[in-house]
Structure formats: structure tokens, C-alpha cells
Amino acid sequence: MQIFGKYEKDYRRACELFVQERRQFFNELSEVPYLRVIPSQANYFLCEVTSRFTAAELTQKLIEHDVLISNCTLKRNMQGGRELIRLAVRDRKDDARIVEILKNL
């Protein structure tokens, strides 16, 4: 914390860029017809798989494309019969690639 002031501008700029990327990733994921994206202030989005696949099937398909995601359907605190996955917000290139793969499945 002693050197925070020295890097405060860089930190604030990085936070601004992250917020922009998260917003763009949210908008793009929202265009995937079989996902319902839950808004987030974190570095990931929880998405409900509403049709076409189960969360397990979608997870497997993305793993086949070398994309790692988390299937949250079996997590104890996320029960209720919903098919849920978690996608991390990364950089523009990675996020665009994930959206392209999801749209092409």
C-alpha cells in the first residue's frame, strides 16, 4: 500500500478498460440465442443455458475448442433445475473468440 499512489493512475485506467470489456462481452454474449446472461459486476458472467444444450454438453463442446468454462449446474448453492455456466471476462481477443464459437455451435 505504500506504493499505491505511484501506480494509482495505471490501476484506475486498468479498471476502466476492464469495465468496458465486461460491458462489451455482456452485450455480445446476450446475442447468443440459447444463453441468458446474468448481469455482473465481477470478472465473470453466470449464464443460463436455455435451449439447444445442457450446461454439461455446452461445457464439453467448449472444451473441444480449448475453452475452459465452469459448469455450475451441480454446485450446491445454484440448484433449482437451471442449467448454468460461468464464463470469465478476459481480453478482447479471447472474449471475441468465445462468442464466435458459441454463435457457431
Buried (B, 14 or more C-beta within 10 A) or exposed (E): EEEEEEEEEEEEEEEEEEEEBBEBBBEBBBEBEBBBBEEBEEEBBBBBBEEEBEBBBBBEBBEEEEBEBBBBBEEEEEEEEBBBBBBBBBEEEBBBBBBEBBEEE
